[in-house]
Amino acid sequence: MFTKSQIVSLQVICNTDKQELQKIDDNTYKLKIRSQALKGKANKEIFEFFKEKGYNIEIVKGEKSNKKLIKIL
């Protein structure tokens, strides 16, 4: 799905019923997560979501935003 060193634009929707990743176009995805955007809980869930899928990521831009650029490591 992703390649190493790929930069991906991620729009995060917090406080949803389930985790779900939707592809919008080649490098843009929408990620629905259960956590609220408080005290880093959402970012922690994002890291865990990608780790479960076999990817390590780094947030390049948007640490405190719902629009993030992430790098697949």
N, CA, C and O of each residue as an XYZ file, in Angstrom:
292
protein
N       0.823     -1.193      0.000
C       0.000      0.000      0.000
C       0.868      1.259      0.000
O       0.674      2.156     -0.821
N       1.821      1.317      0.922
C       2.729      2.454      0.999
C       4.141      1.993      0.670
O       4.476      0.819      0.824
N       4.963      2.932      0.213
C       6.358      2.622     -0.045
C       7.230      3.353      0.970
O       6.815      4.354      1.555
N       8.421      2.850      1.167
C       9.351      3.452      2.119
C       9.713      4.863      1.682
O       9.930      5.112      0.496
N       9.777      5.768      2.614
C      10.099      7.188      2.417
C       8.994      7.957      1.700
O       9.211      9.096      1.288
N       7.829      7.366      1.546
C       6.703      8.058      0.912
C       6.137      9.105      1.867
O       5.990      8.853      3.063
N       5.822     10.280      1.327
C       5.169     11.342      2.090
C       3.680     11.289      1.756
O       3.296     11.284      0.587
N       2.857     11.250      2.784
C       1.418     11.096      2.611
C       0.702     12.228      3.337
O       1.052     12.578      4.464
N      -0.302     12.792      2.678
C      -1.169     13.780      3.307
C      -2.300     13.025      3.995
O      -2.948     12.172      3.389
N      -2.528     13.345      5.256
C      -3.494     12.611      6.063
C      -4.465     13.583      6.705
O      -4.057     14.497      7.424
N      -5.748     13.386      6.446
C      -6.771     14.167      7.136
C      -7.352     13.272      8.218
O      -7.847     12.182      7.931
N      -7.292     13.732      9.464
C      -7.694     12.923     10.601
C      -9.059     13.383     11.100
O      -9.282     14.568     11.349
N      -9.967     12.418     11.240
C     -11.287     12.666     11.814
C     -11.304     11.962     13.168
O     -11.238     10.735     13.237
N     -11.392     12.742     14.240
C     -11.331     12.195     15.591
C     -12.722     11.870     16.136
O     -13.742     12.331     15.623
N     -12.720     11.058     17.197
C     -13.922     10.764     17.967
C     -14.984     10.053     17.123
O     -16.152     10.442     17.138
N     -14.583      9.023     16.393
C     -15.521      8.246     15.578
C     -15.738      6.870     16.210
O     -15.063      6.506     17.173
N     -16.673      6.123     15.664
C     -17.006      4.801     16.196
C     -15.939      3.755     15.917
O     -15.737      2.835     16.710
N     -15.250      3.902     14.774
C     -14.286      2.880     14.386
C     -13.088      3.509     13.693
O     -13.132      4.663     13.267
N     -12.018      2.732     13.587
C     -10.837      3.165     12.844
C     -11.029      2.763     11.390
O     -11.410      1.633     11.083
N     -10.757      3.709     10.507
C     -10.923      3.421      9.088
C     -10.022      4.341      8.274
O      -9.968      5.546      8.517
N      -9.317      3.762      7.307
C      -8.453      4.520      6.414
C      -9.075      4.508      5.026
O      -9.340      3.444      4.466
N      -9.309      5.699      4.470
C      -9.906      5.823      3.144
C      -8.938      6.553      2.237
O      -8.377      7.584      2.609
N      -8.744      6.009      1.037
C      -7.875      6.646      0.058
C      -8.677      7.684     -0.713
O      -9.743      7.380     -1.250
N      -8.162      8.918     -0.768
C      -8.815      9.982     -1.518
C      -8.181     10.094     -2.900
O      -8.887     10.137     -3.907
N      -6.853     10.141     -2.951
C      -6.118     10.063     -4.218
C      -4.759      9.430     -3.932
O      -4.569      8.860     -2.858
N      -3.810      9.515     -4.862
C      -2.543      8.794     -4.741
C      -1.801      9.046     -3.431
O      -1.264      8.105     -2.846
N      -1.756     10.280     -2.961
C      -1.000     10.604     -1.745
C      -1.846     11.264     -0.673
O      -1.299     11.908      0.223
N      -3.163     11.126     -0.737
C      -4.047     11.733      0.246
C      -4.990     10.677      0.811
O      -5.645      9.940      0.073
N      -5.040     10.625      2.136
C      -5.876      9.645      2.824
C      -6.667     10.328      3.926
O      -6.259     11.362      4.455
N      -7.806      9.732      4.264
C      -8.603     10.184      5.394
C      -8.582      9.056      6.414
O      -8.884      7.909      6.084
N      -8.225      9.381      7.658
C      -8.158      8.388      8.720
C      -9.153      8.748      9.812
O      -9.085      9.825     10.404
N     -10.070      7.836     10.067
C     -11.016      8.007     11.172
C     -10.467      7.240     12.368
O     -10.082      6.076     12.254
N     -10.438      7.915     13.523
C      -9.924      7.290     14.743
C     -10.904      7.500     15.884
O     -11.779      8.363     15.819
N     -10.744      6.700     16.932
C     -11.659      6.760     18.079
C     -11.297      7.857     19.080
O     -12.177      8.424     19.729
N     -10.033      8.149     19.202
C      -9.558      9.094     20.223
C      -9.982     10.524     19.930
O     -10.257     10.899     18.791
N     -10.023     11.303     20.996
C     -10.232     12.734     20.860
C      -8.866     13.395     20.696
O      -7.838     12.835     21.074
N      -8.879     14.580     20.133
C      -7.629     15.315     19.903
C      -7.239     16.079     21.168
O      -7.220     17.310     21.177
N      -6.933     15.348     22.222
C      -6.544     15.946     23.496
C      -5.251     15.312     23.995
O      -5.124     14.089     24.037
N      -4.301     16.153     24.369
C      -3.057     15.731     25.019
C      -2.323     14.635     24.245
O      -1.740     13.738     24.854
N      -2.346     14.697     22.921
C      -1.582     13.754     22.113
C      -2.208     12.385     21.940
O      -1.587     11.496     21.358
N      -3.435     12.192     22.437
C      -4.083     10.882     22.320
C      -4.324     10.502     20.865
O      -4.137      9.346     20.485
N      -4.735     11.461     20.053
C      -4.999     11.177     18.637
C      -3.710     10.775     17.920
O      -3.705      9.802     17.165
N      -2.634     11.499     18.143
C      -1.360     11.161     17.497
C      -0.879      9.776     17.923
O      -0.353      9.019     17.108
N      -1.060      9.454     19.186
C      -0.659      8.141     19.679
C      -1.461      7.047     18.965
O      -0.904      6.016     18.587
N      -2.750      7.266     18.783
C      -3.575      6.283     18.091
C      -3.181      6.160     16.615
O      -3.223      5.069     16.048
N      -2.803      7.273     16.003
C      -2.346      7.246     14.604
C      -1.085      6.388     14.486
O      -0.991      5.545     13.593
N      -0.116      6.598     15.385
C       1.105      5.790     15.370
C       0.779      4.309     15.548
O       1.331      3.462     14.845
N      -0.115      3.997     16.483
C      -0.496      2.607     16.742
C      -1.222      1.997     15.547
O      -0.998      0.831     15.219
N      -2.084      2.766     14.897
C      -2.827      2.286     13.730
C      -1.860      1.849     12.630
O      -1.989      0.755     12.082
N      -0.900      2.703     12.315
C       0.048      2.380     11.253
C       0.999      1.253     11.675
O       1.408      0.443     10.843
N       1.348      1.200     12.955
C       2.224      0.136     13.441
C       1.546     -1.229     13.287
O       2.200     -2.205     12.919
N       0.246     -1.303     13.566
C      -0.510     -2.546     13.393
C      -0.525     -2.988     11.931
O      -0.607     -4.182     11.645
N      -0.446     -2.036     11.013
C      -0.443     -2.337      9.582
C       0.965     -2.645      9.071
O       1.139     -2.979      7.899
N       1.974     -2.533      9.949
C       3.345     -2.860      9.575
C       4.171     -1.676      9.113
O       5.210     -1.858      8.478
N       3.725     -0.458      9.423
C       4.439      0.746      9.002
C       4.843      1.573     10.213
O       4.060      1.742     11.148
N       6.059      2.084     10.191
C       6.488      3.097     11.149
C       6.374      4.434     10.449
O       6.737      4.562      9.279
N       5.874      5.424     11.155
C       5.670      6.735     10.540
C       6.320      7.831     11.370
O       6.668      7.642     12.536
N       6.468      8.974     10.730
C       6.939     10.195     11.376
C       6.004     11.310     10.920
O       5.707     11.430      9.732
N       5.540     12.123     11.865
C       4.716     13.274     11.499
C       5.668     14.390     11.083
O       6.437     14.903     11.896
N       5.604     14.757      9.807
C       6.485     15.778      9.256
C       5.917     17.163      9.510
O       6.657     18.098      9.818
N       4.598     17.296      9.380
C       3.949     18.588      9.541
C       2.534     18.365     10.063
O       1.858     17.419      9.659
N       2.092     19.243     10.962
C       0.716     19.189     11.443
C       0.527     18.400     12.717
O      -0.518     17.779     12.915
N       1.523     18.415     13.583
C       1.437     17.661     14.835
C       0.186     18.018     15.648
O      -0.395     17.154     16.305
N      -0.228     19.292     15.603
C      -1.393     19.732     16.373
C      -2.559     20.113     15.462
O      -3.388     20.949     15.823
N      -2.617     19.504     14.294
C      -3.655     19.812     13.318
C      -4.328     18.518     12.875
O      -3.776     17.431     13.042
N      -5.529     18.648     12.308
C      -6.180     17.452     11.776
C      -5.715     17.156     10.351
O      -6.074     16.125      9.783
N      -4.923     18.049      9.776
C      -4.307     17.816      8.476
C      -2.812     17.644      8.695
O      -2.126     18.567      9.133
N      -2.320     16.460      8.389
C      -0.933     16.121      8.681
C      -0.209     15.650      7.427
O      -0.823     15.122      6.500
N       1.084     15.847      7.415
C       1.952     15.200      6.440
C       2.739     14.165      7.224
O       3.400     14.488      8.212
N       2.663     12.923      6.779
C       3.418     11.872      7.453
C       4.384     11.237      6.477
O       4.146     11.201      5.270
N       5.472     10.740      7.022
C       6.475     10.046      6.233
C       6.500      8.592      6.667
O       6.601      8.287      7.856
N       6.408      7.693      5.690
C       6.498      6.271      5.968
C       7.976      5.921      6.096
O       8.755      6.180      5.179
N       8.368      5.338      7.221
C       9.773      5.012      7.472
C      10.064      3.559      7.129
O      11.198      3.105      7.277
